[in-house]
């Protein structure tokens, strides 16, 4: 059994596990476990990934819901989804239409997949997930950003007392567009996981991601991707120095580790 399954989450808190890259675990006080973009392929390119071994054996962690941001192979990983389903056949998946289509083509029944798009809500046990855009479907011509090949979603997961924002893969200029910031801010998330890679211009920079965190009013934020890719310089320390002193606090989760938010002791 995975330690995250044994984690006791106090009332008015949420358990958070970062498996690396954009893969997250969320656990509420009722014990419901959600995996976001589970990505555990048995073969990762050694010239790309620092951690080439999967951070999770899928059968070791009971999973009630899978939440998918978009249909790219490192976010909708059919290999991992199928192993989760084999171990936990009652798991239900929520995600965009393209991810649903890919799963159905792999033989997963349509009635086990709930399709959402920006503006939609869905239930995950006692939790409620709100869907927002990570990339606008029409692109951003003013920023030379073409329409994406698939829908790119973000989510705000409401546990009843804590709201967790998952950015998905946002456009690099997300912070500059109130039309993208406002729908997230209106959902009042407390803590956020923000994709940023300074070496890849398609994603927000550290400064841009820190601006997103401040713009939507987060209490705490963490960059995903840090310390995952060969040749990258993504570190928590480099990220933290871009946060405004009176704004969101850095959330410290090391690779494949768990925290309870808000922190039970020594917190923010």
Secondary structure, DSSP 4 states (H G I P E B T S, - for coil): --HHHHPPPPTT-EEEEEEETTEEEEE-TT--EEEES----S---TTTBS--S-S--GGGS--SEEE---SSTTTS-HHHHHHHHHH-TT-EEEE-HHHHHHHHHTT--GGGEEE--TT-EEEETTEEEEEEEEE-TT-BGGGTBPPPSS-EEEEEEE-SS-EEEE--S--TTGGG-HHHHHHHHTTT-SEEEEEB-TT-TTSB-HHHHHHHHHHTT-SEEEEETTT-BTT----HHHHHTTS-TTSPEEP---TTEEEEES-SSS--
